[in-house]
Amino acid sequence: MKMYLSLVYRELKQTRKHYIIMLALFLLVLAFMLLPLFISLAYGGAINGDVADINGEILFCAAPLALLGGIAAGTNNGLQKADISAGWKRYSFVLPPTAVQQAVSDLSVKICHILLFGAVTAVYPLLMHCMTGANSVSPTFNLYFGAAAAAVLTDAAYCYIIMFAKTKKDLAIIGAAAFLGAGLILRVTDFFTGDINIPEQSAAGRSLISEEALNELIAATGSTMTTVCVLAAFVTACVLYFLVMWRSHERREP
């Protein structure tokens, strides 16, 4: 247990600046979202209306917050790149911790930050639920963990690619190749999709989505089946991340 605690402590200390900046920016976004509400209440305002309509409005505001929080929590923290640049990656091969122990430490730190950002994300829908009675907590959490799963999966792919780097020169080559590859993917995607022509709706005075469709979308986002699928995707992403980190820590110099 002491070995795991030591590894977790090291990783938390090495990545604290990254997560402090991410958390500070995330809290700033949350504060800007809550500021109009507090100003309205301070001047005697009230939140009135149908619960279904209010629920849709709350989810409309909470969805970007959930997506941003999930991505910020699950994105790469730069530890692997810093270890390679500092030479710690090569030195760690002769240390007592096994590859499994280091991979468990990486995954534990990742999950801890995801839970922390998730708790912050829950502030907005829980506060609105207490004030209006509209319940958008479940859809918000489904969106959050879905975004976190995508971020963890992307991080796993990034760590797998960077696993083959041993020096700063290798990191530069891999970074340039990743940049060119991302640009090529975007170019190919744009070639196949083309320009999407959205018919003008303002002249007819109609919204892009009907109220019934919006309510169905909210119900589907917060359904139990969606929660099960999102949690399954999140667990799968965590398992893949663990396997990639295990493989990364097992590498030895030729």
Buried (B, 14 or more C-beta within 10 A) or exposed (E): EEBBEBBBEBBBEBBEEBBEEBBEEBEEBBEEBBEEBEEEEEEEEEBEEEEBEBBBBBBEBBBEBBBBBBBBBBBBBEBBBBBBBEEBBBEEEEEEBEBEBBBBBBBBBBBBBBEBBBEBBBBBBBEBBEBBEBBBBBBBBBBBBBBBBBBBBBBBBBBBBBBEBBEEEEBEEBBEEBEEEEEEEEEEEEEEEEEEEEEEEEEEEEEEEEEEEBBEBBEEBBBEEBBEEBBEBBEEBBEBBBBBBBBBBBBEEE
